[in-house]
Amino acid sequence: MKRKMITLVAAGAIALGGFVVVQAQPGGGGPWHGHGFGLQHLTEKLDLTSDQQTKVQPILDQAKPQIAAIHQEAMQKMKGVMDSTLSQIRPLLTPDQQKKLDAVQKAHQDMMNAHKELHDALQE
């Protein structure tokens, strides 16, 4: 039971961490990157005319930095909670489990770095 709980918490933190990084990418990610609340999505869902699209785009552009800042702050807070949670769990683990946790965290960090590199390369 203890092992399942630790595995669940670690997997959840890792999965959530990956989501956080993808969503918090500067200049992209999240609902402003072609999904959710972007102009393309609104145009398709609301059948906006060209004139409406022209008027809506500046409104979305104006809100984008504010939403990105709020999102970034929330992600930093979430990372703090996740780090704190893992630091409380870590002493409960055996040395072998700690090694596995370290490996999982390193693999996750490598994946996040690779994703960021890909994102940056696609932005060029």
Buried (B, 14 or more C-beta within 10 A) or exposed (E): EEEEEBBEBBEEBBEBBBEBBBBBBEEBBBEBBEEEBBBEBBBEEEEBEEEBBEEBBEEBEEEBEEBBEEBBEEBEEBBEEBEEBBEEBBEEBEEEBBEBBEEBBEEBEEBBEEBBEEBEEEEE
